[in-house]
Amino acid sequence: MTDRRSLIKSLAGAALLGATAANAQRAKSVTIGYLALLPGEDRMSFMASFMRRLNELGYVEGKSLHFEYRSADGRPELLPALAAELVGMKPDVLVTGFGTVAAKAAKAAAAGGIPVVFMAVGDPVGAGVVESLARPGGNVTGLSDLASNLQGSRLQLLREVAPSASVVGVVFNPGTPYAALAYKELGAAAEVAKIGLRPFEVRSAKEIEPQLLAAKAAGVGALVIFEDPLTLSQRSEIAMVVARLRLPAVYGYREFAEAGGLMSYGTDHGTQWRRGAEFVDLILKGSRPADIPVEQPTRFELVVNLKTARELELPVPPTIMIRVNDTIE
């Protein structure tokens, strides 16, 4: 009987210790740092998708998750100091938001130590953020915005909505590594379609309106606006000037269409940021960034602003409407 009682006590004690350990594990708080270049990125829809997915995975801010957010408010020169500040807090994972320069600043500050997950880098290999997509190497991995034939699809949309446009203007920031690849791909598609391209470079917000006016003066019949932190942060001004010039345009992200742009075709950022949260979860559970391949987008969305189309007196053909994922009235 004594041995039986001892066994029961031992089992009860082991169960109690196990429950205590499990509760301690659940109660353990992790710290995630988030470095943004864009102003107000924490209020954007894709950031909400990231936080929502973390919550679904069991990370509750204020309980099991401590979240530190820093934004350069559109000033890239501030990123190195902000990245160093976040690294000094010793987060379990450092996440970077939209754009290449934030990822590069985080990689430099983390210096092979703290894991880094980037959310939307156009050309992470060309920018030197990772060694390769399949084998990132080091302490950095994440999600790329680079996808084959994306620019060809955008050009096709413009051809459908503005079939008479024989010359298309391309507005982009040459300081973005992604821009060179995107322009090359767009050029290949334009050559097949026998459409001329005219580049219009913007390196700062003050250059946007003059370059759009130059595009109109050059006689372009439509515009492609490449996405990068500069153009995304100035999306409302771009959409307003383009509408005033009465030029049909296609943009990279739905945020441009929501700001008044005619249509956008690009990565589904809600899905992409949710996947980024899953990358963070994998790392927190022990995976090494070097062993997690960089993922390219597989889901894209077409958004049409019907209000802008009406203001431009531009009919949206049925071939586009049957493919649309969302409309803005």
Summary of the structure (lengths in Angstrom):
residues: 329
radius of gyration: 23.7
end to end distance: 79.0
largest distance: 98.7
contacts: 1137
relative contact order: 0.12
helix: 47%
strand: 20%
